[in-house]
């Protein structure tokens, strides 16, 4: 029997039965055995299209697109998943905000690839629409999705595709990690933050009242598709939100990239203005290349660090947590006012200020960090938030949560010896945050 495309809205919408389709999955062969549903079929050379750069992080193939408006990136995604991960069922999960912009077109791409194949194996393609917002990244939302998957008869060979930003990727990834003791996962990040950070490295989790990302797993995606086309619909504040992680990556590892980021802010902002003014057509080539280089460099740096310490056992991966110890506390206490990148920007400045007071970082380096963040419209202190008095009060109430941790402050790359791609952990200072955090809300930054 041919399977159906079924759409389910998690927030009370009725399931809809779509067009019935049957697709031809490649027959299982020596590369993929039915008893090994997590196996990955290497992409045929013909499917590595011009302009697509493929990087590896753990077991993930990261496909970085060029942004060329003539390139059918949705078909590329569908072909890569269907031919690379044979399955009887594909589940596309997104939230209500992203669904309005991208779900229909991605469904159509999967359907087109399915229909053009020779009929050999029946398969179903389903979609699940979850509520939007950080507040939905909970164990309850995860349970709702898992119950729906079980009721829908999805088996262990299911491939789950997370279409959206960091919240979707984190929650859906955690579902994939635990559903029937793990199913295969693909990420299609639609925000800059998810492209350069949350989709890379295999961390998946949900939030609890006691903290962010406290319940989770390591479950790397098989494919991660990073295409600038999705950024067309991104609001300016979300662009800045993602740039915070790009700046963080440069600050811990790449001095040349850090200086270029600081001087290129006007061109990056203009790139997004160009693409919106042109109604979704390609950005100017020079500015597009600049933005892509930042995205690709951030992914490469994080991938190198993650590959060296996949599960945070040696301390190397703590480098990418610069700004996050204090930043996560701020984010948890100020939701929904503060976005992740905004909280991390403040966290970086406060952690760097601690390093200055301890003599491990210069005041000039701190100013460089602040200036770069400000160039991308990011806050550098709690005073930058509109409700500053409430912020200070809440931070003091949450102080003990932060005091139980220790802040690792990676040094910003200097004009002298470069980090040259090595972790250089001997240049890091591990500092107690207790005494400085009390003063942090009153700092002039």
C-alpha positions as a printed NumPy array, in Angstrom:
array([[ 0.   ,  0.   ,  0.   ],
       [ 1.283,  3.463, -0.794],
       [ 2.035,  5.553,  2.242],
       [ 0.725,  9.024,  2.924],
       [ 2.179, 12.359,  3.858],
       [ 0.615, 13.097,  7.225],
       [ 0.826, 16.397,  9.044],
       [ 0.258, 16.697, 12.775],
       [ 0.077, 19.956, 14.715],
       [ 1.177, 19.361, 18.29 ],
       [-0.738, 22.324, 19.682],
       [-4.199, 20.989, 18.989],
       [-4.408, 21.079, 15.198],
       [-5.972, 18.143, 13.403],
       [-3.826, 15.672, 11.539],
       [-4.189, 16.117,  7.791],
       [-3.929, 13.385,  5.188],
       [-1.977, 14.571,  2.17 ],
       [-1.317, 13.181, -1.272],
       [-0.575,  9.47 , -1.306],
       [ 2.888,  8.716, -2.593],
       [ 5.143,  5.723, -2.979],
       [ 8.879,  6.056, -3.296],
       [11.788,  3.834, -4.253],
       [14.421,  3.483, -1.576],
       [17.753,  1.985, -2.63 ],
       [17.869, -1.717, -1.825],
       [19.846, -2.656,  1.253],
       [23.301, -3.816,  0.238],
       [26.706, -4.326,  1.757],
       [26.831, -0.673,  2.759],
       [23.574, -0.66 ,  4.723],
       [22.146, -3.666,  6.497],
       [18.549, -3.754,  7.766],
       [19.808, -4.554, 11.259],
       [21.943, -1.397, 11.245],
       [19.469,  1.461, 10.798],
       [22.016,  4.038, 11.937],
       [24.395,  3.279,  9.087],
       [25.186,  6.114,  6.699],
       [25.4  ,  5.601,  2.955],
       [28.143,  7.825,  1.493],
       [26.758, 10.304, -0.998],
       [27.398,  9.455, -4.637],
       [29.962, 11.807, -6.15 ],
       [27.307, 13.18 , -8.484],
       [25.33 , 14.419, -5.486],
       [28.156, 16.595, -4.222],
       [27.125, 19.585, -6.292],
       [29.262, 22.535, -7.286],
       [29.335, 25.125, -4.547],
       [28.628, 22.63 , -1.748],
       [31.408, 22.243,  0.788],
       [31.231, 19.129,  2.954],
       [32.916, 19.021,  6.365],
       [32.92 , 16.253,  8.947],
       [32.203, 16.604, 12.654],
       [32.174, 13.287, 14.467],
       [29.87 , 11.154, 12.264],
       [28.057, 14.146, 10.788],
       [28.347, 15.236,  7.173],
       [27.952, 19.024,  7.19 ],
       [26.814, 20.383,  3.833],
       [27.575, 24.109,  3.497],
       [25.826, 25.738,  0.549],
       [26.913, 28.686, -1.54 ],
       [23.69 , 30.675, -1.413],
       [23.434, 30.739, -5.207],
       [19.791, 31.61 , -5.909],
       [19.712, 29.273, -8.923],
       [20.658, 26.211, -6.871],
       [17.76 , 23.952, -5.842],
       [18.915, 23.441, -2.276],
       [15.668, 21.819, -1.113],
       [15.964, 19.071, -3.721],
       [19.586, 18.617, -2.698],
       [18.499, 18.108,  0.908],
       [15.755, 15.647, -0.044],
       [18.021, 13.636, -2.349],
       [20.821, 13.515,  0.21 ],
       [18.509, 12.209,  2.922],
       [16.553,  9.728,  0.796],
       [19.547,  8.283, -1.044],
       [21.938,  8.501,  1.898],
       [19.611,  7.191,  4.602],
       [17.237,  4.538,  3.211],
       [14.186,  4.155,  5.431],
       [10.563,  3.153,  5.562],
       [ 9.626,  6.438,  7.242],
       [10.786, 10.056,  7.255],
       [ 9.526, 12.515,  9.845],
       [10.017, 16.261,  9.33 ],
       [ 9.61 , 18.183, 12.59 ],
       [ 9.4  , 21.962, 12.798],
       [ 7.674, 24.664, 14.816],
       [ 4.777, 26.899, 13.864],
       [ 6.949, 29.886, 12.943],
       [ 9.27 , 27.977, 10.615],
       [ 6.399, 25.95 ,  9.135],
       [ 4.9  , 29.126,  7.664],
       [ 8.036, 29.791,  5.632],
       [ 9.698, 26.48 ,  4.803],
       [ 7.659, 23.36 ,  5.587],
       [ 5.499, 23.217,  2.46 ],
       [ 8.458, 23.663,  0.115],
       [10.575, 21.045,  1.888],
       [ 7.664, 18.579,  1.848],
       [ 7.27 , 19.21 , -1.885],
       [10.969, 18.528, -2.435],
       [10.75 , 15.188, -0.628],
       [ 7.629, 14.301, -2.582],
       [ 9.276, 15.143, -5.913],
       [12.307, 12.978, -5.167],
       [10.052, 10.158, -4.017],
       [ 7.844, 10.265, -7.106],
       [10.707, 10.245, -9.584],
       [12.188,  7.063, -8.12 ],
       [11.35 ,  3.579, -9.36 ],
       [ 8.871,  1.89 , -7.049],
       [10.566, -0.729, -4.872],
       [ 9.766, -0.046, -1.242],
       [ 6.804,  1.794,  0.244],
       [ 7.592,  4.585,  2.654],
       [ 5.724,  7.305,  4.469],
       [ 6.669, 10.93 ,  4.956],
       [ 5.093, 12.652,  7.947],
       [ 5.392, 16.104,  9.437],
       [ 4.981, 17.187, 13.033],
       [ 4.5  , 20.848, 13.981],
       [ 5.457, 21.706, 17.55 ],
       [ 4.808, 24.967, 19.419],
       [ 7.373, 27.764, 19.058],
       [ 9.664, 29.333, 21.616],
       [12.31 , 28.432, 24.188],
       [ 9.577, 27.709, 26.711],
       [ 8.513, 24.655, 24.703],
       [11.889, 22.898, 25.056],
       [10.634, 20.738, 27.9  ],
       [10.247, 17.112, 28.893],
       [ 6.502, 17.522, 28.443],
       [ 6.837, 18.614, 24.797],
       [ 9.236, 15.734, 24.197],
       [ 6.767, 13.249, 25.686],
       [ 3.934, 14.598, 23.523],
       [ 6.008, 14.102, 20.391],
       [ 7.126, 10.611, 21.401],
       [ 3.545,  9.555, 22.147],
       [ 2.468, 10.772, 18.71 ],
       [ 5.33 ,  8.901, 17.028],
       [ 4.412,  5.678, 18.82 ],
       [ 0.738,  6.077, 17.951],
       [ 1.742,  6.677, 14.327],
       [ 3.655,  3.407, 14.184],
       [ 7.061,  4.932, 13.504],
       [ 9.741,  2.272, 13.858],
       [13.437,  2.24 , 14.669],
       [14.472,  2.778, 11.051],
       [12.713,  6.178, 11.014],
       [14.797,  9.166,  9.928],
       [13.922, 12.345, 11.835],
       [14.595, 15.703, 10.156],
       [14.741, 18.732, 12.476],
       [13.769, 21.838, 10.488],
       [14.244, 25.019, 12.492],
       [16.391, 26.85 , 15.   ],
       [18.148, 25.742, 18.143],
       [15.023, 24.907, 20.133],
       [13.726, 22.571, 17.434],
       [17.14 , 21.003, 16.903],
       [17.811, 20.431, 20.597],
       [14.416, 18.949, 21.415],
       [13.973, 16.9  , 18.242],
       [17.545, 15.663, 18.543],
       [16.849, 14.448, 22.074],
       [13.738, 12.654, 20.84 ],
       [15.832, 10.98 , 18.138],
       [18.443,  9.994, 20.73 ],
       [15.94 ,  8.158, 22.926],
       [13.096,  7.013, 20.66 ],
       [13.391,  3.219, 20.445],
       [16.936,  3.598, 21.819],
       [17.906,  6.062, 19.053],
       [16.918,  6.715, 15.474],
       [18.776,  8.578, 12.754],
       [18.727, 12.374, 12.808],
       [19.273, 15.14 , 10.253],
       [19.461, 18.866, 10.974],
       [18.186, 21.561,  8.623],
       [18.994, 24.702, 10.643],
       [17.067, 27.821,  9.622],
       [18.751, 30.353, 11.927],
       [22.318, 31.605, 11.967],
       [22.686, 30.512, 15.594],
       [21.673, 26.943, 14.778],
       [23.904, 26.841, 11.692],
       [27.115, 27.781, 13.478],
       [26.492, 26.354, 16.931],
       [23.571, 24.287, 18.186],
       [23.349, 21.863, 15.244],
       [27.093, 21.116, 15.386],
       [28.585, 18.653, 17.842],
       [25.789, 16.285, 18.791],
       [24.519, 17.909, 21.989],
       [20.744, 17.55 , 22.355],
       [18.695, 18.419, 25.42 ],
       [15.651, 19.925, 27.064],
       [15.39 , 22.604, 29.742],
       [14.066, 22.144, 33.27 ],
       [13.045, 24.646, 35.958],
       [16.472, 24.016, 37.518],
       [18.51 , 24.943, 34.46 ],
       [19.011, 24.964, 30.698],
       [20.011, 21.804, 28.851],
       [20.276, 19.832, 32.088],
       [18.62 , 16.695, 30.668],
       [20.018, 15.492, 27.37 ],
       [22.366, 13.278, 25.397],
       [25.097, 13.239, 22.774],
       [23.475, 12.246, 19.473],
       [25.234, 13.618, 16.367],
       [23.122, 14.072, 13.248],
       [23.95 , 12.045, 10.152],
       [23.524, 15.083,  7.894],
       [23.546, 18.811,  8.685],
       [22.458, 21.122,  5.863],
       [23.714, 24.694,  6.194],
       [22.224, 26.855,  3.45 ],
       [22.21 , 30.693,  3.587],
       [18.911, 30.632,  1.654],
       [17.085, 30.051,  4.951],
       [18.454, 33.303,  6.39 ],
       [16.315, 35.412,  4.048],
       [13.416, 35.3  ,  6.51 ],
       [15.559, 35.969,  9.592],
       [14.794, 39.174, 11.568],
       [17.731, 41.487, 12.314],
       [17.701, 40.592, 15.998],
       [18.08 , 36.9  , 15.133],
       [21.03 , 37.747, 12.872],
       [22.739, 39.413, 15.822],
       [21.755, 36.458, 17.999],
       [23.728, 34.118, 15.739],
       [26.659, 36.479, 15.295],
       [27.326, 36.254, 19.044],
       [28.39 , 32.628, 18.592],
       [30.436, 33.501, 15.496],
       [32.286, 36.165, 17.494],
       [32.796, 33.733, 20.376],
       [34.345, 31.164, 18.058],
       [36.752, 33.71 , 16.604],
       [37.625, 35.037, 20.062],
       [38.742, 31.642, 21.341],
       [40.65 , 30.452, 18.301],
       [41.136, 32.735, 15.266],
       [42.633, 36.219, 15.649],
       [42.452, 36.987, 11.931],
       [38.773, 36.113, 11.79 ],
       [38.131, 38.16 , 14.944],
       [39.677, 41.294, 13.426],
       [37.795, 40.741, 10.175],
       [34.52 , 40.371, 12.045],
       [35.131, 43.622, 13.875],
       [35.806, 45.541, 10.664],
       [33.144, 43.878,  8.512],
       [29.985, 44.494, 10.527],
       [28.602, 47.106,  8.064],
       [29.065, 44.707,  5.139],
       [27.413, 41.822,  6.997],
       [24.396, 43.949,  7.878],
       [24.242, 45.23 ,  4.292],
       [24.295, 41.66 ,  2.984],
       [21.055, 40.913,  4.806],
       [19.567, 44.211,  3.668],
       [20.47 , 43.392,  0.057],
       [18.816, 39.991,  0.125],
       [15.622, 41.314,  1.688],
       [15.433, 44.289, -0.677],
       [15.832, 41.904, -3.616],
       [12.857, 39.812, -2.466],
       [14.885, 36.728, -1.74 ],
       [17.326, 36.783, -4.643],
       [21.028, 36.23 , -4.171],
       [23.045, 38.656, -2.062],
       [25.814, 40.646, -3.683],
       [28.582, 38.161, -4.389],
       [31.307, 39.876, -2.351],
       [29.141, 40.254,  0.743],
       [27.707, 36.759,  0.378],
       [31.216, 35.332,  0.21 ],
       [32.133, 37.234,  3.375],
       [29.143, 35.937,  5.313],
       [29.707, 32.386,  4.091],
       [33.349, 32.531,  5.089],
       [32.348, 33.424,  8.649],
       [29.8  , 30.597,  8.768],
       [32.227, 28.033,  7.328],
       [35.081, 29.165,  9.586],
       [32.913, 28.963, 12.699],
       [31.762, 25.472, 11.762],
       [35.343, 24.364, 11.059],
       [36.632, 25.671, 14.393],
       [33.85 , 24.116, 16.433],
       [34.177, 20.832, 14.519],
       [37.906, 20.645, 15.267],
       [37.302, 21.227, 18.974],
       [34.413, 18.746, 19.154],
       [36.358, 16.077, 17.263],
       [39.152, 16.396, 19.837],
       [36.775, 16.019, 22.804],
       [33.402, 14.623, 21.661],
       [31.855, 14.203, 25.126],
       [33.687, 16.87 , 27.143],
       [35.936, 14.388, 28.918],
       [39.313, 16.123, 28.474],
       [38.335, 19.766, 28.917],
       [39.13 , 20.767, 25.347],
       [35.479, 21.203, 24.418],
       [35.027, 23.656, 27.295],
       [36.622, 26.223, 24.994],
       [33.332, 26.605, 23.133],
       [31.575, 27.337, 26.429],
       [33.198, 30.772, 26.692],
       [30.482, 33.105, 27.973],
       [28.048, 30.288, 28.643],
       [28.473, 29.705, 32.386],
       [27.277, 33.202, 33.255],
       [25.348, 33.575, 29.994],
       [23.116, 30.57 , 30.625],
       [22.283, 31.898, 34.084],
       [21.301, 35.248, 32.574],
       [19.288, 33.558, 29.836],
       [17.405, 31.333, 32.261],
       [16.527, 34.223, 34.529],
       [15.588, 36.717, 31.829],
       [13.553, 34.601, 29.424],
       [11.81 , 35.6  , 27.26 ],
       [13.381, 39.073, 27.206],
       [16.926, 37.87 , 26.448],
       [17.826, 35.735, 23.441],
       [20.567, 33.121, 23.747],
       [23.166, 35.102, 21.806],
       [22.416, 38.27 , 23.754],
       [22.879, 36.486, 27.072],
       [26.09 , 34.846, 25.857],
       [27.419, 38.22 , 24.693],
       [26.969, 39.614, 28.197],
       [28.397, 36.404, 29.642],
       [31.53 , 36.721, 27.505],
       [32.091, 40.29 , 28.667],
       [31.586, 39.422, 32.336],
       [33.821, 36.357, 32.151],
       [36.461, 38.353, 30.284],
       [36.184, 41.077, 32.933],
       [36.894, 38.455, 35.59 ],
       [40.021, 37.502, 33.652],
       [41.088, 41.162, 33.565],
       [40.699, 41.526, 37.332],
       [42.837, 38.402, 37.782],
       [45.512, 39.672, 35.422],
       [44.936, 36.986, 32.792],
       [43.52 , 39.306, 30.12 ],
       [44.333, 42.879, 29.168],
       [41.904, 45.768, 29.279],
       [42.613, 46.326, 25.586],
       [41.484, 42.807, 24.72 ],
       [38.315, 43.297, 26.713],
       [37.616, 46.53 , 24.823],
       [38.149, 44.729, 21.51 ],
       [35.606, 42.1  , 22.487],
       [33.065, 44.688, 23.614],
       [33.515, 46.784, 20.467],
       [33.039, 43.783, 18.198],
       [29.865, 42.72 , 19.994],
       [28.473, 46.251, 19.89 ],
       [29.118, 46.421, 16.137],
       [26.598, 43.599, 15.748],
       [24.012, 45.259, 18.025],
       [24.706, 42.882, 20.895],
       [24.574, 43.88 , 24.569],
       [27.799, 43.956, 26.549],
       [26.319, 44.435, 30.028],
       [23.147, 43.829, 31.96 ],
       [22.52 , 47.561, 31.757],
       [21.929, 47.141, 28.025],
       [18.706, 45.304, 28.715],
       [15.656, 47.513, 29.019],
       [14.599, 46.187, 32.411],
       [17.983, 46.594, 34.017],
       [16.84 , 46.783, 37.653],
       [14.827, 43.592, 37.31 ],
       [17.813, 41.946, 35.638],
       [20.113, 42.761, 38.54 ],
       [17.601, 41.528, 41.101],
       [17.057, 38.249, 39.295],
       [20.76 , 37.674, 38.79 ],
       [21.382, 38.071, 42.518],
       [18.589, 35.597, 43.239],
       [20.2  , 33.101, 40.885],
       [23.752, 33.707, 42.086],
       [24.153, 30.386, 43.919],
       [23.436, 28.441, 40.735],
       [26.374, 30.109, 39.034],
       [28.648, 29.873, 42.064],
       [28.481, 26.091, 41.958],
       [30.259, 26.177, 38.613],
       [33.646, 27.434, 37.556],
       [34.244, 29.799, 34.695],
       [36.813, 28.886, 32.094],
       [37.907, 32.044, 30.302],
       [39.738, 31.359, 27.029],
       [42.169, 34.103, 26.107],
       [41.365, 36.226, 23.102],
       [43.878, 35.726, 20.288],
       [46.575, 38.378, 20.564],
       [48.778, 40.086, 18.024],
       [51.62 , 37.881, 19.217],
       [51.686, 34.062, 18.988],
       [48.578, 32.658, 17.335],
       [46.638, 29.662, 18.569],
       [47.109, 28.152, 15.104],
       [44.282, 25.677, 15.477],
       [45.53 , 23.983, 18.643],
       [43.464, 23.948, 21.834],
       [46.262, 25.71 , 23.764],
       [44.626, 24.856, 27.061],
       [47.723, 26.036, 28.924],
       [46.742, 29.594, 27.979],
       [43.343, 29.345, 29.658],
       [42.515, 30.552, 33.138],
       [40.017, 28.597, 35.211],
       [38.652, 31.155, 37.63 ],
       [36.109, 31.099, 40.423],
       [33.169, 33.29 , 39.481],
       [31.827, 33.795, 42.985],
       [33.472, 37.028, 44.088],
       [33.234, 38.744, 40.693],
       [29.649, 37.826, 39.897],
       [28.426, 39.8  , 42.898],
       [29.978, 42.898, 41.367],
       [29.032, 42.092, 37.784],
       [25.659, 43.881, 37.629],
       [27.298, 47.094, 38.855],
       [30.214, 47.028, 36.418],
       [30.493, 49.817, 33.896],
       [31.043, 48.038, 30.615]])
